[in-house]
Amino acid sequence: MEFSQALHSRRSIRAFSDKPVPQEIINGILSDAIESPSSSNTQPYKVAVATGETCKQLGQELLSRYYKINKIQRQPLPLKLFNVATSKAMPDGDYKPILGKYPGIFQDRRMHTGKGLYDVLGIKRGDKKARDEAMSRNFTFFDAPVAIFVFIHPGMKFTALVDAGIMMQSLMLSATDKGLGTCPQGALGMWRSPLEKHFDIPNGYKLVCGLALGYPKEDEKVNQYRPNKIALEELLIRSK
Ligand SMILES: Cc1cc2nc3c(=O)[nH]c(=O)nc-3n(C[C@H](O)[C@H](O)[C@H](O)COP(=O)(O)O)c2cc1C
């Protein structure tokens, strides 16, 4: 695939076929990702790759936590407060998500993108149940046979986050080039403890993001969704 074609055709995939991804293809994609630039070549990231039974088990563990916290959200206040304080299902990720609205135009873009996605999925604005169901699919990686979890060493401060982002994009473009689909998933940063059961995570490393990897399910409308990108003028800071 031409590089530009890979760049333009990559889109987040949210429906995967159950076709397994051969280990040598996974290794090829990861080897491509390793070629990424990083601050002073520190490469302050590590990845945990879940396939087969591990992927299935992790998906079920994360999904069950999602259902539990969803139930807690709907409880009357005193019970909710009690469960928030005591439930083992509460998020234990390393980075807290932004609660509530994003600042300024970012909230508008978020809403617009979310609405576009729900429209494609045929989910009405007030249909909380269907929205929860759609959200829950994050935790089984949209049925992808491979889930990748990205960790950084926070001692490298903000540069580690930049480096991890660049590495993830290389990984996603390499996957696109090989006919695979990906979805970067912040949602997979919500819980760390289920990962600790399956992986020997080195000391100090923090979970930043997850990523689903697999072959896109053909003819799924959700995979045709093409959210707007900003115009060049919006990217540029005007000169004085
Ligand atoms: C850091 C990061 C976290 C994301 N988290 C999620 C997520 O949890 N669930 C999801 O469905 N998509 C997630 N996405 C995908 C974005 O929604 C998607 O990249 C955006 O809407 C642009 O669409 P595109 O990837 O198809 O170009 C995430 C993307 C990034 C870069």
The ligand as a MOL file (V3000), in Angstrom:
LIG
                    3D

  0  0  0     0  0            999 V3000
M  V30 BEGIN CTAB
M  V30 COUNTS 31 33 0 0 0
M  V30 BEGIN ATOM
M  V30 1 C -6.0640 8.2820 22.6440 0
M  V30 2 C -7.3060 7.7810 21.9590 0
M  V30 3 C -8.2960 7.1650 22.7120 0
M  V30 4 C -9.4420 6.6680 22.0730 0
M  V30 5 N -10.3640 5.9860 22.8080 0
M  V30 6 C -11.4110 5.3990 22.1840 0
M  V30 7 C -12.2940 4.5540 22.9050 0
M  V30 8 O -12.1370 4.3290 24.1100 0
M  V30 9 N -13.3040 3.9640 22.2320 0
M  V30 10 C -13.4960 4.1700 20.8840 0
M  V30 11 O -14.4430 3.5960 20.3400 0
M  V30 12 N -12.6780 4.9550 20.1740 0
M  V30 13 C -11.6260 5.5660 20.7840 0
M  V30 14 N -10.7370 6.3180 20.0690 0
M  V30 15 C -10.9230 6.4800 18.6280 0
M  V30 16 C -11.3930 7.8870 18.2840 0
M  V30 17 O -12.7440 8.0200 18.6030 0
M  V30 18 C -11.1310 8.1170 16.7910 0
M  V30 19 O -9.7440 8.0750 16.5760 0
M  V30 20 C -11.6780 9.4470 16.3180 0
M  V30 21 O -13.0730 9.4840 16.4110 0
M  V30 22 C -11.2580 9.7260 14.8690 0
M  V30 23 O -11.6960 8.6690 14.0630 0
M  V30 24 P -10.6920 7.8020 13.1790 0
M  V30 25 O -9.7550 7.0840 14.1030 0
M  V30 26 O -11.5940 6.8490 12.4520 0
M  V30 27 O -9.9550 8.7360 12.2600 0
M  V30 28 C -9.6010 6.8430 20.6780 0
M  V30 29 C -8.5990 7.4710 19.9300 0
M  V30 30 C -7.4680 7.9230 20.5620 0
M  V30 31 C -6.3840 8.5640 19.7150 0
M  V30 END ATOM
M  V30 BEGIN BOND
M  V30 1 1 1 2
M  V30 2 1 2 3
M  V30 3 2 2 30
M  V30 4 2 3 4
M  V30 5 1 4 5
M  V30 6 1 4 28
M  V30 7 2 5 6
M  V30 8 1 6 7
M  V30 9 1 6 13
M  V30 10 2 7 8
M  V30 11 1 7 9
M  V30 12 1 9 10
M  V30 13 2 10 11
M  V30 14 1 10 12
M  V30 15 2 12 13
M  V30 16 1 13 14
M  V30 17 1 14 15
M  V30 18 1 14 28
M  V30 19 1 15 16
M  V30 20 1 16 17
M  V30 21 1 16 18
M  V30 22 1 18 19
M  V30 23 1 18 20
M  V30 24 1 20 21
M  V30 25 1 20 22
M  V30 26 1 22 23
M  V30 27 1 23 24
M  V30 28 2 24 25
M  V30 29 1 24 26
M  V30 30 1 24 27
M  V30 31 2 28 29
M  V30 32 1 29 30
M  V30 33 1 30 31
M  V30 END BOND
M  V30 END CTAB
M  END
